[in-house]
Amino acid sequence: MSGHMLKFVDLPQATPEKRSAETRRADFDEIYDIFTTDGAAAQASRCSQCGVPYCQIHCPVHNNIPDWLMLTAEGRLAEAYEVSSATNNMPEICGRICPQDRLCEGNCVIEQSGHGTVTIGSVERYITDTAFERGWVTPPTPPRELGRSVGIIGAGPAGLAAAEQLRRRGYEVHVYDRHDRTGGLLVYGIPNFKLEKTIVARRVALLEDGGIVFHRGFDVGRDASLDDIRERHHAVLIATGVYRARDIQVPGGGLGNIVPALDYLIASNRKGLGDAVPAFDDGRLDAAGKDVVVIGGGDTAMDCVRTAVRQGAKSVTCLYRRDRENMPGSRREVQYAEEEGVKFSWLATPEAFVGDDTVGGVRALRIHLGVPDAAGRQTPEPIEGSSFVTDVDLVIKALGFDPEDLPALFGAPALRVTRWGTVQIDHRTMMTAIDGVFAAGDIVRGASLVVWGIRDGRDAAEAIHAYLERRDAAAHAEEAA
């Protein structure tokens, strides 16, 4: 084994320099600097190169993490990038926004032994940013054109990953998306302090240079039906994601200044991109000077509370019905939010919103966690007589997302959905009930992580290729007969 590795006993864990909470509260810049070359090599050298790499097993795309850590420690960065990008279409994005504390780093063997995890995400970001800087990242140019085309509906992580994989094989790829910029929630849902939009734009430009055609501002269902898209291509992939906000049914829910999380985040991101955003400019979606309550405990809720801090909110409180140990969001995001001044009201659930025309308070009940449910999480049970009121000027509901009614939206009644509204597929082939139409990402699995979208997009690309190969072979056999 390389003498560069297994330094975890003598070398302490370190991350790139993190800006102070006071400094980062004032802007939307990323909170960590990038590793120096020596810093990345040193931290990569802490890897134990274990025989069963739990970091790799717990990565949805099964990145060959020990290999590219060793290559980084040895200064072989071009090779490290080749290994990293072989399994992941967007390593520079996953290195920034993946919840490594729940995935690779959280399952690192030396973390379990008490030595502190290898800072995998920061090294991953360093490798790919360096690769872009040195010109090692090239467009997905195929060795030959196949003369077949695939249409992809949705330009989020699943759609972009599938587009790149298919283009590399030689397919003509067209991506249709309702937004005016490419990237889906990477652009409009995730704040800059986690993912600067130039990082997404850089990746998209690379795909365009490789010949992928993007149809921006194209809303399937309005500008064309699903059947129209099918007529243009040999196969179609639905990768729309899930955008319909879940709601909470309590008295006062119709008061003003109670808004869905995605409306709030999109307004903030558009403002940062220089767009005209009337609902932000008139104060409805601007937290400046307000007492803000965010309801929810996932990553979207953390994005909202940290955005409100940067907009200059008077106070920001996160109201969540479970405790810290049972929240679905990244623990690191909670830590960053607390550093930046966010207050957490654990074990509390809204009972009513109070006010006249606009919300003035949230009346909530304290919660006791009861027996575990089918998923193993303790069931929240309200405690009678425990009501309390939190004064508020703006309530942001971050309660998760459900699928839109795609059969109706796309004019495709033959498209089957599950009882949750997600698109039903044959999981062996990833094909929907409509021949030649596939689906992947959140629209199949429900709201999930970006890295899972990438994994699903890659799998869908392989499934589409196999389907078209089988279809062509059958056609050739029929002609020969």
Secondary structure, 3 states (H helix, E strand, C coil): CCCCCCCCCCCCCCCCCECCHHHHCCCCCCCECCCCHHHHHHHHCCCCCCCCCHHHHCCCCCCCHHHHHHHHHCCCHHHHHHHHHHHCCCHHHHHHHCCCCCCCHHHCHHHHCCCCCCCHHHHHHHHHHHHHHCCCCCCCCCCCCCCCEEEEECCCHHHHHHHHHHHHHCCEEEEEECCCCCCCHHHHCCCCCCCCHHHHHHHHHHHHHCCCEEEECCCECCCECHHHHHHHCCEEEECCCCCEECCCCCCCCCCECEEEHHHHHHHHHHHHCCCCCHHHHCCCCCCCCCEEEEECCCHHHHHHHHHHHHCCCCEEEEECCCCHHHCCCCHHHHHHHHHCCCEEECCEEEEEEEECCEEEEEEEEEEEEEEECCCCCEEEEECCCCCEEEECCEEEECCCEECCCHHHHCCCCCCCECCCCCECCECCCCECCCCCEEECCHHHHCCCCHHHHHHHHHHHHHHHHHHHHHHHHHHHHHHHC
